[in-house]
Amino acid sequence: MKMIDQPDVKNNGVNMAWNEPGGSGDDDKAKKDPWGSNGGDKNKGSSDQGPPDLDEIVKQMQGKVTKLFGGKGGGGGGGSGASGEGPSNTLIGLLAGVLFVFWAASGIYIIDPAERGVVLQFGSYSSTSLPGPHWRIPYPVETVEIVDVDQIRNVEVGYRSSAGRAQGSSVPQESLMLTQDENIVDIKFAVQYRVKEAQNYLFNVRDPDATLRQATESAIREAIGKSKMDFVLTQGQSDIANRTKELIQEILDRYVTGLEVTSVNLQSAQPPQEVKSAFEDAIRAREDKQRFINEADAYSNDIIPKARGGGARQLEEAAGYKARVIAQAEGESKRFLSILNEYEKSPEVTRERLYVDMMQSVMSNTSKVMVDVEGGSNLLYLPLDKLMGQSQNINLSQIPQVMAPNLSQPTLAPQSNERRLRDNLRSRGER
């Protein structure tokens, strides 16, 4: 086996690198370079040359960068001095520092009060930024997704809004629904919602807005399917809207979409166009029925309080009559007892007093007076009723006062104008 001679890597006890260049005329030094890159004839072809030197390549790149910034580039070979090497390194460091500053400054971002920033580190969730200035590791290490959490978004089911129309164009495949009593109704809903959790909104569901639309349609169909048509078309619209909102929010929370429903509005609920006229007649009849019921209730509310008031008034009158009769009876009994007591003390005086009071009471209620003339046998009749009728407009003070000294019984002092007139006429007749 033929042995290959190894080149001598020692020269006078000093170790030398294999790629250390040797003199062009010294064959021994040329043999020290095993690649032959610096030894041999420079005029030989490329097939006789070895791989390029790495140090030489770096120096060439430094020279090119120095030339770009206006400096003097050093030689590409081993003859380049130290004077060209210093400025090149300084400029490269300065350029690298400026680039680093710009790269670091690109990580500054500001979050508005209505927004949230979701920080992603190599595409994975890292943190959520609140409103204010923040800094992140610049791209490509970290990125920020900004989500508006205060914006009220809208989704329409059964119609699409258009300019100049209140409800826009109808979408039959979404609006036609089946009720519990197997009737078809045309429903149009509008749902307002906003982002509650930015992280869940971005990562948990592929398309949260489309998911909310599907959840809304499903919840509406469930609510309508558990209600009868009359309830849907009349007084049940608010209940259906509230029930639909609860179902939508329950579905969104189950899927962890990060969305929150703020309101659900039932825009319209009506029968299909083909049977709309018949349903309108039925609705008008139902409205008439309700109107009659309301009128009857109004009449009832008017007449019943009056009847109750009349009954209460009669009860109060009866109670008052009862109290009056009882008080009168008690007063009569007390009066009788007091008269009895006086009668027992002086019977004659009491009897005479009772007689006079009774005659006064009787005579005050009649319009005819009989006068007994002393010494005569005939009774004098005075038509006081006619005289009093003729003298109604006469002032009583103009009637002359006449004394009657011949009366057998003493007359009592008059207590009224009528009694005074009667006494005057009686005295006139006695003459």
Secondary structure as UniProt FT lines:
FT   STRAND          10..11
FT   TURN            12..13
FT   STRAND          14..15
FT   TURN            18..19
FT   HELIX           27..32
FT   TURN            34..35
FT   TURN            42..43
FT   HELIX           46..48
FT   HELIX           54..68
FT   TURN            69..70
FT   TURN            78..79
FT   TURN            82..84
FT   HELIX           85..105
FT   TURN            106..107
FT   STRAND          108..111
FT   TURN            113..114
FT   STRAND          115..121
FT   TURN            122..123
FT   STRAND          124..129
FT   STRAND          132..135
FT   TURN            138..141
FT   STRAND          142..148
FT   STRAND          153..157
FT   STRAND          159..162
FT   TURN            163..164
FT   STRAND          165..170
FT   HELIX           172..175
FT   STRAND          176..178
FT   TURN            180..181
FT   STRAND          184..195
FT   HELIX           198..203
FT   HELIX           208..225
FT   HELIX           229..233
FT   TURN            234..236
FT   HELIX           237..255
FT   STRAND          259..270
FT   HELIX           273..275
FT   HELIX           276..345
FT   HELIX           347..363
FT   TURN            364..365
FT   STRAND          369..372
FT   TURN            374..375
FT   STRAND          379..382
FT   HELIX           384..390
FT   TURN            391..393
FT   HELIX           396..398
FT   TURN            405..406
FT   HELIX           417..430
//
